[in-house]
C-alpha cells in the first residue's frame, strides 16, 4: 500500500477514474481479472487499494511468464496480462491481446542469502562464479517452468563454464519466491529477480549480478482482445504508469520504463 503521505494524491487519482476524468464508462459487471508475472506481483498489490478506491474491483493471479502464455493460449479468461514483451508478442500473434502493449518496468537479477549468514563476494564475474562453486546449494527458477530469470540463468551458468557443477547442487523452483528456499535452509544461495527477493523475510539481498552479466527483464501490459472491460483495463495501466505507480515500482526493486 502507498505511504500515508501519498494518500490524498492516490485517492484523487482513483476518484478521477470513476468520474470519467481519465476514462468514461469504466463500470464493471465483474472484477477486472489480471494475470501477472511474479516479478511484478508486489507492484500490482501496491496499486490495488487505489484502483479499488474508485469503486472498481480487481482479481489477480501470478505465475511464470511461460505458464501465463500457456494458460491464455489454452483459453483462460483474463482482462489484463503483465509479462515480458516477447510473451506478449506471442499472445498478439495468436490474437489473444490487441491494441498494442505498454511497457511498465524493468528488473535485474540479484543474489540472496539467509539473514545473518556471511555475505559472499559477488563484485566481479569471477567472484560471483566462486561464490556459486563454493556454496552448498543454489536455488533458482526451473527453466522448464518458463520463468524469465531461470531461462537466463541456465544459459549464463553454461557460458561461465560452471553449468554442470551448479546443476548438480541446484534447487530448482517451479514458481513463487526462490528466496524462500534460502529462508527455510533448503538452499544456501538464491538467484532471482530482485523484486522477488525483497519481499521474503529471513533473507537479505547481497546485491545485483555483476554489470557484465546482468540481465534486465522488461514487464509490459497487454489487454485481452476479447475482454469486455477495456476502460477499466486502461485505467489500471494508467495508474501503474502514474507518479504513484512509479513510486511503488521503485520501492519494490524495479525501475519504471517508457
C-alpha positions as a Markdown table, in Angstrom:
| # | Residue | x | y | z |
|---|---|---|---|---|
| 1 | Unk | 0.0 | 0.0 | 0.0 |
| 2 | Unk | 1.2 | 3.6 | -0.6 |
| 3 | Unk | 2.6 | 5.6 | 2.2 |
| 4 | Unk | 0.1 | 7.8 | 4.1 |
| 5 | Unk | 1.7 | 10.9 | 2.8 |
| 6 | Unk | 0.7 | 9.9 | -0.7 |
| 7 | Unk | -2.9 | 9.0 | 0.2 |
| 8 | Unk | -4.5 | 12.2 | -0.9 |
| 9 | Unk | -3.0 | 12.1 | -4.4 |
| 10 | Unk | -3.7 | 8.4 | -4.8 |
| 11 | Unk | -7.4 | 8.9 | -3.8 |
| 12 | Unk | -7.7 | 11.9 | -6.1 |
| 13 | Unk | -6.4 | 9.8 | -9.0 |
| 14 | Unk | -8.8 | 6.9 | -8.2 |
| 15 | Unk | -11.8 | 9.3 | -8.0 |
| 16 | Unk | -10.8 | 10.7 | -11.4 |
| 17 | Unk | -11.0 | 7.2 | -12.8 |
| 18 | Unk | -14.6 | 6.8 | -11.7 |
| 19 | Unk | -15.7 | 10.3 | -12.5 |
| 20 | Unk | -14.6 | 9.9 | -16.1 |
| 21 | Unk | -11.7 | 12.4 | -16.0 |
| 22 | Unk | -9.5 | 9.6 | -17.5 |
| 23 | Unk | -11.9 | 7.0 | -18.7 |
| 24 | Unk | -15.6 | 7.3 | -19.1 |
| 25 | Unk | -17.9 | 4.4 | -18.6 |
| 26 | Unk | -15.4 | 2.3 | -16.5 |
| 27 | Unk | -18.2 | 0.2 | -15.0 |
| 28 | Unk | -17.8 | -3.5 | -14.2 |
| 29 | Unk | -20.1 | -6.5 | -14.5 |
| 30 | Unk | -17.4 | -8.5 | -12.7 |
| 31 | Unk | -13.9 | -7.8 | -11.3 |
| 32 | Unk | -11.1 | -7.0 | -13.6 |
| 33 | Unk | -9.0 | -10.1 | -14.0 |
| 34 | Unk | -5.3 | -9.5 | -14.1 |
| 35 | Unk | -2.7 | -12.2 | -14.8 |
| 36 | Unk | 0.8 | -11.1 | -13.8 |
| 37 | Unk | 4.4 | -12.5 | -13.9 |
| 38 | Unk | 5.7 | -13.0 | -10.3 |
| 39 | Unk | 8.3 | -10.2 | -10.6 |
| 40 | Unk | 5.6 | -7.6 | -11.0 |
| 41 | Unk | 3.2 | -9.1 | -8.3 |
| 42 | Unk | 4.3 | -6.7 | -5.5 |
| 43 | Unk | 3.7 | -3.6 | -7.6 |
| 44 | Unk | 0.3 | -4.8 | -8.5 |
| 45 | Unk | -0.6 | -5.4 | -4.9 |
| 46 | Unk | 0.6 | -1.9 | -4.1 |
| 47 | Unk | -1.7 | -0.2 | -6.5 |
| 48 | Unk | -4.8 | -2.3 | -5.9 |
| 49 | Unk | -6.1 | -0.2 | -3.0 |
| 50 | Unk | -6.0 | 3.0 | -5.1 |
| 51 | Unk | -7.7 | 1.2 | -8.0 |
| 52 | Unk | -10.4 | -0.2 | -5.8 |
| 53 | Unk | -10.9 | 3.2 | -4.1 |
| 54 | Unk | -12.5 | 4.3 | -7.4 |
| 55 | Unk | -15.3 | 1.7 | -6.9 |
| 56 | Unk | -13.8 | -0.8 | -9.3 |
| 57 | Unk | -12.8 | -4.3 | -8.3 |
| 58 | Unk | -9.8 | -6.4 | -9.3 |
| 59 | Unk | -8.8 | -10.1 | -9.1 |
| 60 | Unk | -5.3 | -11.3 | -9.8 |
| 61 | Unk | -3.2 | -14.4 | -10.2 |
| 62 | Unk | 0.5 | -14.7 | -10.7 |
| 63 | Unk | 2.6 | -17.3 | -12.5 |
| 64 | Unk | 5.8 | -17.7 | -14.5 |
| 65 | Unk | 5.7 | -16.0 | -17.9 |
| 66 | Unk | 5.8 | -19.3 | -19.7 |
| 67 | Unk | 2.8 | -20.6 | -17.7 |
| 68 | Unk | 0.8 | -17.4 | -18.3 |
| 69 | Unk | 1.2 | -17.8 | -22.0 |
| 70 | Unk | 0.1 | -21.5 | -21.8 |
| 71 | Unk | -2.9 | -20.6 | -19.7 |
| 72 | Unk | -4.1 | -17.8 | -22.0 |
| 73 | Unk | -3.4 | -19.9 | -25.2 |
| 74 | Unk | -5.4 | -22.6 | -23.5 |
| 75 | Unk | -8.5 | -20.4 | -23.3 |
| 76 | Unk | -8.3 | -18.9 | -19.7 |
| 77 | Unk | -10.3 | -15.7 | -19.4 |
| 78 | Unk | -8.4 | -12.5 | -18.5 |
| 79 | Unk | -8.6 | -8.8 | -18.9 |
| 80 | Unk | -5.0 | -7.7 | -18.5 |
| 81 | Unk | -1.8 | -9.7 | -18.6 |
| 82 | Unk | 1.6 | -8.4 | -17.4 |
| 83 | Unk | 4.5 | -10.3 | -18.8 |
| 84 | Unk | 7.7 | -9.9 | -20.9 |
| 85 | Unk | 7.4 | -8.2 | -24.3 |
| 86 | Unk | 8.3 | -11.5 | -26.1 |
| 87 | Unk | 5.5 | -13.3 | -24.3 |
| 88 | Unk | 3.0 | -10.5 | -25.3 |
| 89 | Unk | 4.2 | -10.7 | -28.9 |
| 90 | Unk | 3.3 | -14.4 | -28.8 |
| 91 | Unk | -0.2 | -13.5 | -27.5 |
| 92 | Unk | -0.6 | -10.8 | -30.0 |
| 93 | Unk | 0.3 | -13.2 | -32.9 |
| 94 | Unk | -2.4 | -15.6 | -31.7 |
| 95 | Unk | -5.0 | -12.9 | -31.3 |
| 96 | Unk | -5.3 | -13.1 | -27.5 |
| 97 | Unk | -4.4 | -9.5 | -26.9 |
| 98 | Unk | -4.9 | -6.5 | -29.1 |
| 99 | Unk | -4.4 | -2.7 | -29.2 |
| 100 | Unk | -0.7 | -2.8 | -28.6 |
| 101 | Unk | 1.3 | -3.2 | -25.3 |
| 102 | Unk | 2.5 | -0.8 | -22.7 |
| 103 | Unk | 5.9 | -1.0 | -21.0 |
| 104 | Unk | 5.8 | -0.7 | -17.2 |
| 105 | Unk | 9.0 | -1.6 | -15.5 |
| 106 | Unk | 12.3 | -3.5 | -15.7 |
| 107 | Unk | 14.1 | -5.5 | -13.1 |
| 108 | Unk | 17.5 | -7.2 | -12.8 |
| 109 | Unk | 18.6 | -10.5 | -11.2 |
| 110 | Unk | 20.0 | -10.5 | -7.7 |
| 111 | Unk | 21.7 | -12.8 | -5.2 |
| 112 | Unk | 20.2 | -13.6 | -1.8 |
| 113 | Unk | 21.4 | -15.4 | 1.3 |
| 114 | Unk | 19.9 | -16.2 | 4.7 |
| 115 | Unk | 19.8 | -13.3 | 7.2 |
| 116 | Unk | 22.9 | -13.4 | 9.4 |
| 117 | Unk | 24.9 | -15.6 | 7.0 |
| 118 | Unk | 28.3 | -14.3 | 5.8 |
| 119 | Unk | 27.9 | -12.3 | 2.6 |
| 120 | Unk | 29.7 | -13.8 | -0.4 |
| 121 | Unk | 31.8 | -11.6 | -2.7 |
| 122 | Unk | 29.9 | -11.0 | -6.0 |
| 123 | Unk | 31.6 | -7.8 | -7.0 |
| 124 | Unk | 33.1 | -9.3 | -10.1 |
| 125 | Unk | 32.2 | -12.1 | -12.5 |
| 126 | Unk | 35.0 | -14.3 | -11.2 |
| 127 | Unk | 34.0 | -13.7 | -7.6 |
| 128 | Unk | 30.4 | -14.5 | -8.5 |
| 129 | Unk | 31.5 | -17.8 | -10.1 |
| 130 | Unk | 33.5 | -18.7 | -7.0 |
| 131 | Unk | 30.5 | -17.9 | -4.7 |
| 132 | Unk | 28.3 | -20.3 | -6.6 |
| 133 | Unk | 31.0 | -23.0 | -6.8 |
| 134 | Unk | 31.7 | -22.9 | -3.0 |
| 135 | Unk | 28.0 | -22.7 | -2.0 |
| 136 | Unk | 26.5 | -25.8 | -0.6 |
| 137 | Unk | 23.4 | -25.4 | -2.8 |
| 138 | Unk | 22.0 | -22.8 | -5.2 |
| 139 | Unk | 18.3 | -22.1 | -5.8 |
| 140 | Unk | 16.8 | -20.6 | -9.0 |
| 141 | Unk | 13.7 | -20.9 | -11.1 |
| 142 | Unk | 13.4 | -24.1 | -13.1 |
| 143 | Unk | 13.9 | -23.1 | -16.7 |
| 144 | Unk | 11.4 | -25.7 | -17.7 |
| 145 | Unk | 8.7 | -23.7 | -15.9 |
| 146 | Unk | 9.1 | -20.8 | -18.3 |
| 147 | Unk | 10.4 | -18.3 | -15.7 |
| 148 | Unk | 12.4 | -15.4 | -17.3 |
| 149 | Unk | 15.2 | -15.5 | -14.7 |
| 150 | Unk | 15.5 | -19.3 | -14.7 |
| 151 | Unk | 15.9 | -19.4 | -18.5 |
| 152 | Unk | 18.5 | -16.6 | -18.4 |
| 153 | Unk | 20.5 | -18.1 | -15.5 |
| 154 | Unk | 20.6 | -21.6 | -17.1 |
| 155 | Unk | 22.3 | -20.1 | -20.1 |
| 156 | Unk | 24.5 | -17.9 | -18.1 |
| 157 | Unk | 25.9 | -20.7 | -16.0 |
| 158 | Unk | 26.8 | -22.6 | -19.1 |
| 159 | Unk | 28.5 | -19.6 | -20.6 |
| 160 | Unk | 30.5 | -19.1 | -17.4 |
| 161 | Unk | 31.6 | -22.8 | -17.6 |
| 162 | Unk | 30.1 | -23.8 | -14.3 |
| 163 | Unk | 26.8 | -25.2 | -15.6 |
| 164 | Unk | 27.4 | -28.9 | -14.6 |
| 165 | Unk | 28.8 | -28.0 | -11.1 |
| 166 | Unk | 25.9 | -25.8 | -10.2 |
| 167 | Unk | 23.3 | -28.0 | -11.7 |
| 168 | Unk | 24.5 | -30.9 | -9.5 |
| 169 | Unk | 23.6 | -28.9 | -6.4 |
| 170 | Unk | 20.8 | -26.8 | -7.7 |
| 171 | Unk | 17.4 | -26.4 | -6.1 |
| 172 | Unk | 15.0 | -25.8 | -9.0 |
| 173 | Unk | 11.8 | -23.9 | -8.1 |
| 174 | Unk | 8.8 | -24.2 | -10.3 |
| 175 | Unk | 7.4 | -20.8 | -9.3 |
| 176 | Unk | 7.0 | -18.4 | -6.5 |
| 177 | Unk | 9.7 | -16.8 | -4.4 |
| 178 | Unk | 13.0 | -18.6 | -4.8 |
| 179 | Unk | 14.5 | -16.9 | -1.8 |
| 180 | Unk | 12.0 | -18.8 | 0.4 |
| 181 | Unk | 14.3 | -21.9 | -0.1 |
| 182 | Unk | 17.1 | -19.9 | 1.5 |
| 183 | Unk | 14.9 | -18.8 | 4.4 |
| 184 | Unk | 13.9 | -22.4 | 5.0 |
| 185 | Unk | 17.5 | -23.6 | 4.9 |
| 186 | Unk | 16.9 | -25.7 | 1.8 |
| 187 | Unk | 19.5 | -23.7 | -0.2 |
| 188 | Unk | 22.4 | -21.5 | 0.7 |
| 189 | Unk | 22.2 | -19.0 | -2.2 |
| 190 | Unk | 19.2 | -17.9 | -4.2 |
| 191 | Unk | 19.3 | -16.3 | -7.6 |
| 192 | Unk | 16.2 | -14.5 | -8.7 |
| 193 | Unk | 14.8 | -11.2 | -9.9 |
| 194 | Unk | 15.4 | -8.5 | -7.2 |
| 195 | Unk | 11.7 | -7.6 | -6.9 |
| 196 | Unk | 11.0 | -11.3 | -5.9 |
| 197 | Unk | 13.8 | -11.3 | -3.3 |
| 198 | Unk | 13.0 | -8.1 | -1.3 |
| 199 | Unk | 9.5 | -9.3 | 0.0 |
| 200 | Unk | 10.9 | -12.5 | 1.5 |
| 201 | Unk | 11.5 | -12.4 | 5.3 |
| 202 | Unk | 14.6 | -14.0 | 6.7 |
| 203 | Unk | 16.8 | -13.3 | 3.7 |
| 204 | Unk | 19.0 | -10.4 | 2.6 |
| 205 | Unk | 19.8 | -9.2 | -0.9 |
| 206 | Unk | 23.6 | -9.4 | -1.3 |
| 207 | Unk | 23.3 | -7.3 | -4.5 |
| 208 | Unk | 22.7 | -7.5 | -8.2 |
| 209 | Unk | 24.7 | -9.6 | -10.6 |
| 210 | Unk | 27.9 | -8.0 | -11.8 |
| 211 | Unk | 27.1 | -5.5 | -14.5 |
| 212 | Unk | 28.8 | -7.5 | -17.3 |
| 213 | Unk | 26.5 | -10.4 | -16.8 |
| 214 | Unk | 23.3 | -8.7 | -15.6 |
| 215 | Unk | 20.1 | -9.2 | -17.4 |
| 216 | Unk | 17.2 | -6.8 | -17.2 |
| 217 | Unk | 13.7 | -8.1 | -17.9 |
| 218 | Unk | 11.1 | -5.6 | -19.1 |
| 219 | Unk | 7.5 | -6.2 | -18.0 |
| 220 | Unk | 4.7 | -4.8 | -20.1 |
| 221 | Unk | 0.9 | -4.9 | -20.1 |
| 222 | Unk | -1.5 | -6.2 | -22.7 |
| 223 | Unk | -5.3 | -6.1 | -22.9 |
| 224 | Unk | -7.4 | -9.1 | -23.8 |
| 225 | Unk | -8.7 | -8.9 | -27.3 |
| 226 | Unk | -12.0 | -10.5 | -26.2 |
| 227 | Unk | -12.2 | -8.6 | -23.0 |
| 228 | Unk | -15.3 | -6.6 | -22.1 |
| 229 | Unk | -13.7 | -4.2 | -19.6 |
| 230 | Unk | -11.2 | -2.3 | -21.7 |
| 231 | Unk | -11.9 | 1.0 | -19.9 |
| 232 | Unk | -11.1 | -0.5 | -16.5 |
| 233 | Unk | -8.0 | -2.2 | -18.0 |
| 234 | Unk | -6.7 | 1.1 | -19.4 |
| 235 | Unk | -7.4 | 2.8 | -16.0 |
| 236 | Unk | -5.3 | 0.2 | -14.2 |
| 237 | Unk | -2.4 | 0.7 | -16.7 |
| 238 | Unk | -2.6 | 4.4 | -16.3 |
| 239 | Unk | -2.5 | 4.1 | -12.5 |
| 240 | Unk | 0.6 | 1.9 | -12.7 |
| 241 | Unk | 2.3 | 4.5 | -15.0 |
| 242 | Unk | 1.3 | 7.5 | -12.8 |
| 243 | Unk | 3.6 | 9.1 | -10.2 |
| 244 | Unk | 2.1 | 6.9 | -7.6 |
| 245 | Unk | 2.7 | 3.8 | -9.6 |
| 246 | Unk | 6.3 | 4.8 | -10.3 |
| 247 | Unk | 6.9 | 5.2 | -6.6 |
| 248 | Unk | 5.6 | 1.7 | -6.0 |
| 249 | Unk | 7.8 | 0.3 | -8.7 |
| 250 | Unk | 11.0 | 1.9 | -7.4 |
| 251 | Unk | 10.4 | 0.8 | -3.8 |
| 252 | Unk | 9.9 | -2.8 | -4.9 |
| 253 | Unk | 13.2 | -3.2 | -6.7 |
| 254 | Unk | 12.2 | -2.4 | -10.2 |
| 255 | Unk | 12.6 | 0.7 | -12.4 |
| 256 | Unk | 9.9 | 2.4 | -14.4 |
| 257 | Unk | 10.3 | 2.4 | -18.2 |
| 258 | Unk | 8.6 | 4.3 | -21.0 |
